[in-house]
């Protein structure tokens, strides 16, 4: 099985390189390979390689989003 290099789409967090599975606290957005294949089909342009293999939202950013939503609900 290929190791995962997980990046957060909200911040530049890179502390989850070479892991075996996505931590349960992260929101998994999926494999970069799948997204790149679709993008290549739509645009006809080869995707540039990235250091990460999967994208997600880290627990810190998830908490920030929850706080932003709660603040908007109070208004």
C-alpha positions in Angstrom: 0.0 0.0 0.0 1.3 3.5 -0.9 1.8 5.9 2.0 -0.3 9.0 2.2 1.0 12.6 2.1 -2.0 14.6 3.4 -2.3 18.4 2.9 -4.9 20.8 4.2 -6.7 22.9 1.6 -7.3 25.7 4.2 -3.7 26.1 5.6 -0.2 25.1 4.7 -0.1 22.2 7.2 2.4 19.5 6.1 2.9 17.4 9.2 1.0 14.4 7.9 3.5 13.0 5.4 4.1 9.2 5.0 1.1 8.1 7.0 -0.9 4.9 6.4 -4.4 6.2 6.8 -6.2 9.5 7.1 -6.6 10.5 10.8 -10.3 10.5 11.9 -10.2 14.1 12.9 -9.5 15.2 9.3 -12.2 15.8 6.7 -11.0 13.7 3.8 -11.5 15.3 0.4 -10.0 12.5 -1.5 -7.1 11.4 -3.6 -5.2 14.0 -5.7 -4.8 11.5 -8.4 -8.6 11.3 -9.0 -8.9 15.1 -9.1 -5.9 15.5 -11.4 -7.2 12.8 -13.8 -10.6 14.6 -14.1 -8.9 18.0 -14.6 -6.7 16.5 -17.3 -9.7 15.1 -19.1 -11.6 18.4 -18.9 -8.8 20.7 -19.8 -6.6 18.5 -22.0 -3.5 19.7 -20.0 -1.3 17.5 -18.0 -1.5 18.2 -14.2 1.6 19.3 -12.4 2.9 16.9 -9.8 2.3 17.8 -6.1 4.2 16.8 -3.0 0.9 15.5 -1.5 -1.3 12.5 -2.5 -4.5 13.4 -0.7 -6.3 16.6 0.2 -8.3 17.3 3.4 -9.2 19.8 6.0 -7.2 19.6 9.2 -8.9 19.6 12.7 -7.7 23.2 13.4 -9.3 24.6 10.2 -12.5 22.6 10.8 -12.8 24.2 14.2 -12.2 27.7 12.7 -15.0 27.0 10.2 -17.4 25.9 12.9 -16.6 29.0 14.9 -17.2 31.2 11.9 -20.5 29.5 11.2 -21.6 29.9 14.8 -20.6 33.6 14.8 -22.7 34.2 11.7 -25.7 32.3 13.2 -25.6 34.7 16.2 -25.9 37.7 14.0 
